[in-house]
Amino acid sequence: YASLASLVPHGVLQLDPRDPRAKAALGYVDRLLSAMPCPHEPTSFHAELFEHGDRGLLLCEIACRTGGGRIRDIARMTLGVDLDQWAALGQSGTDPALLPPAPRRSTRLMGDVLFPNPGRTLFCAPAHSPVPGVVDFKVGPRIGEFVPRATKTSEHAVDVLFGAVDRLSLEETYQRVVDWLDCETKWVDA
């Protein structure tokens, strides 16, 4: 995630499972979970890692909850798993594997981008997306509504869910979404 000081968009881009970074991240998390006390029942969790040159992967945080942004939607669309539903069932003693899988809507890689609350009033915003690959986007505030400046990454005015056939295309779609919303969403000082 980017610094909130500059209020730049930030998000998550899924890695292709064959990407060496994905394999390294899974190995790191597996070792981490082996070394930590973990709940006995099935639960959702997320781990945020940083790539740090010579030092390799570094842990930012790990927590027993579904990650933020549109992680739940990404998992539902690409894995056919509702992470929150599985966690609730697992914690109640029900084996979530007994559920029929949620319908997969995408075989593509998925990503999201969040636009932090700018501390301004929304003047105009698009009603639909012209960017190929956008699956869903939501503008939180109404036209004319003042939105206090974000103080944490979960405080966002706009979020976009999108997909692409490969990682490079996913990165390009991310940039197209950012450029499109930068042009089409206008904010004014209160």
Backbone hydrogen bonds, N-H to C=O, Kabsch-Sander energy under -0.5 kcal/mol:
donor,donor_aa,acceptor,acceptor_aa,energy
6,S,3,S,-0.6
8,V,3,S,-0.9
10,H,114,L,-2.1
12,V,112,D,-1.2
14,Q,110,M,-2.4
19,D,16,D,-2.2
22,A,19,D,-0.8
23,K,19,D,-1.8
24,A,20,P,-2.4
25,A,21,R,-2.4
26,L,22,A,-2.6
27,G,23,K,-2.3
28,Y,24,A,-2.3
29,V,25,A,-2.7
30,D,26,L,-2.5
31,R,27,G,-2.2
32,L,28,Y,-2.4
33,L,29,V,-2.9
34,S,30,D,-1.8
35,A,31,R,-1.2
36,M,32,L,-1.0
46,H,63,A,-2.2
48,E,61,E,-3.2
49,L,47,A,-0.5
50,F,58,L,-2.9
52,H,50,F,-0.5
52,H,56,G,-2.4
55,R,52,H,-2.1
56,G,52,H,-0.6
56,G,53,G,-1.3
58,L,50,F,-2.5
60,C,48,E,-3.2
61,E,48,E,-1.3
63,A,46,H,-2.2
65,R,63,A,-1.9
71,I,68,G,-1.5
74,I,70,R,-2.7
75,A,71,I,-2.6
76,R,72,R,-2.2
77,M,73,D,-2.5
78,T,74,I,-2.5
79,L,75,A,-2.3
80,G,75,A,-0.8
80,G,76,R,-0.7
81,V,75,A,-1.2
83,L,81,V,-0.9
86,W,82,D,-2.7
87,A,83,L,-2.2
88,A,84,D,-2.4
89,L,85,Q,-2.6
90,G,86,W,-2.8
91,Q,87,A,-2.4
92,S,88,A,-1.2
93,G,90,G,-1.0
94,T,89,L,-2.4
98,L,95,D,-1.9
99,L,96,P,-1.7
102,A,80,G,-2.3
105,R,77,M,-0.7
106,S,77,M,-1.6
109,L,164,A,-2.2
111,G,162,F,-2.7
112,D,12,V,-2.3
113,V,160,V,-1.9
114,L,10,H,-3.5
115,F,158,V,-2.9
117,N,155,E,-1.9
119,G,147,V,-0.8
120,R,147,V,-0.7
121,T,188,V,-3.2
122,L,145,E,-2.3
123,F,186,K,-3.0
124,C,186,K,-1.5
134,V,131,V,-1.8
135,V,161,L,-2.6
136,D,161,L,-1.8
138,K,159,D,-2.8
140,G,138,K,-0.6
140,G,157,A,-3.8
144,G,122,L,-3.5
145,E,142,R,-2.3
147,V,120,R,-2.8
150,A,117,N,-2.5
155,E,152,K,-1.8
156,H,154,S,-1.2
157,A,115,F,-2.7
158,V,115,F,-1.2
159,D,138,K,-2.3
160,V,113,V,-2.2
161,L,136,D,-3.4
162,F,111,G,-2.5
163,G,133,G,-2.1
164,A,109,L,-2.2
170,L,166,D,-2.3
171,E,167,R,-2.5
172,E,168,L,-2.2
173,T,169,S,-2.5
174,Y,170,L,-2.4
175,Q,171,E,-2.1
176,R,172,E,-2.3
177,V,173,T,-2.7
178,V,174,Y,-2.3
179,D,175,Q,-2.7
180,W,176,R,-2.8
181,L,177,V,-2.7
182,D,178,V,-2.3
183,C,179,D,-1.7
184,E,180,W,-2.4
185,T,181,L,-2.1
186,K,124,C,-2.5
186,K,184,E,-0.6
188,V,121,T,-2.7
